[in-house]
Amino acid sequence: MKLWERLAARFRRPPEGNGAPRRTGAAGDTHLERAADSLRALLDDPSIPDDVRAALAADYAQIEAMLEKLEHGDLHLAVFGRVSVGKSALLNALVGKPVFEVGVLHGTTTHSHTLRWEVVADTGVHLIDTPGIDELSGEERERLAHEVAARADLVLFVVDGDMTATERDALERLAAVNRPLLLALNKADRYSGREREELLSRLAQRTAGLVRPENIVPVMAAPSPERVLELDASGRQHETERPRDPDVAALKQRIFVILEAEGKTLAALNAALFAGRLADQVGERLTRLRAELAQRITRTYCIAKGVAVALNPVPVADLAAAATLDVALVMHLSRVYGLPLSRAEAGRLLGTIVAQLAALMGAIWGVHLVASALKAGSAGLSTVFTATAQGALAWYATVLVARAAERYLAAGKSWGERGPKRVVRDIVESLDRDSILREAREEILSRLRSSKD
């Protein structure tokens, strides 16, 4: 990802030389190929469980669409800004005909609208209109606008005056995801020449580090009619209005310069950034899934071990059975984390964990042994009480073993720099022993009673 971040940073650094983007030539094709390969690898990754893939189905559909976009050599330019700054009008001016909906009411653009525009350097350019960022009761529309802009290869941010706090915040969010930005000052005809220059200077100051100065361009998407005085045949003056054509030539030229030089690299950049975000989401989802599955597995072993220890009347022998279950638990957890352990490896890991637990909790293991001895000479309710207490301790020990094994496996079969002693100590200190023992006693007691029934 660092390569793509460096590429994106080029569009926010002060220009070098004459300020024109550097032409990438064959490098752009290489970037596209690498990005496409990364998308295919993400789509075809056999290690992604079906439920994770299903939970991220919408994102995977976006990856497929983005891969198709790369293969067809398409580029997306999204227009972004507040309500009524003239986003749709500006796109119509760029296209040269009224294809995007324009209105005076808030919320005229309620959904993203995409249109194929031009072919630049053998690449098809698509324009995307988005809802305004300050819609009233429009949180969903704002989310849509951000998502569309995040997937665009180039963002055209439109303002019609000095920047508001909302606009500055939105611009920062876009820059934070390494999206190359152009800033268009629309309705420039409302200002005198001097006022316009002062406003452009303030915009450059406010967007320093986010938008390069040469990428801030004044435009007139739908200029107001020009008022002119005319003389009639009798020599009397009449004021009339003369329509003016849109003036977006400078912006169009700037867009073409960027896309001709960097278009393919921009498409690769966008695809790689999106793929990186999805990979992170998949990783987070896998982590949650593994933790949830490990928790269910641990509870199953806690019940099995607690009840087995409680029901076994032979002193100490129940401890051997418990150790066998612990080895099986560690092996099961290792498969959940995709790092399967042999029985011998699981036994050695369990030995390390138990040794640390014994050093920290010698008193608990002593009680465990005493309870085992008492159980053989007890009868009736006392046996049930003792067995339940002993089973609860076995349950608690299983939780500790499972948590320690999870830490070891989640770190790639490593205890980390602090070693097993510190890891096990942290786990012991983080768990609420009383609540675990209480839950264990209730569960084991109910199962002991049901087994007698």
QUIWODA-V777778 format. One record per run of one state. SS is the DSSP state (helix for helix, strand for strand, loop for the rest). FROM is the first residue (numbers start at 0). TO is the last residue. If there is no record, write none. Layout:
SS/FROM/TO ; SS/FROM/TO
This chain:
loop/0/0 ; helix/1/8 ; loop/9/24 ; helix/25/43 ; loop/44/48 ; helix/49/54 ; loop/55/55 ; helix/56/71 ; loop/72/72 ; strand/73/80 ; loop/81/85 ; helix/86/94 ; loop/95/111 ; strand/112/119 ; loop/120/121 ; strand/122/128 ; loop/129/137 ; helix/138/150 ; loop/151/152 ; strand/153/158 ; loop/159/163 ; helix/164/175 ; loop/176/179 ; strand/180/184 ; loop/185/186 ; helix/187/189 ; loop/190/191 ; helix/192/205 ; loop/206/211 ; helix/212/214 ; strand/215/217 ; loop/218/218 ; strand/219/219 ; loop/220/224 ; strand/225/230 ; loop/231/235 ; strand/236/241 ; loop/242/245 ; strand/246/246 ; loop/247/247 ; helix/248/310 ; loop/311/315 ; helix/316/335 ; loop/336/341 ; helix/342/359 ; loop/360/360 ; helix/361/375 ; loop/376/378 ; helix/379/409 ; loop/410/417 ; helix/418/429 ; loop/430/431 ; helix/432/451 ; loop/452/452
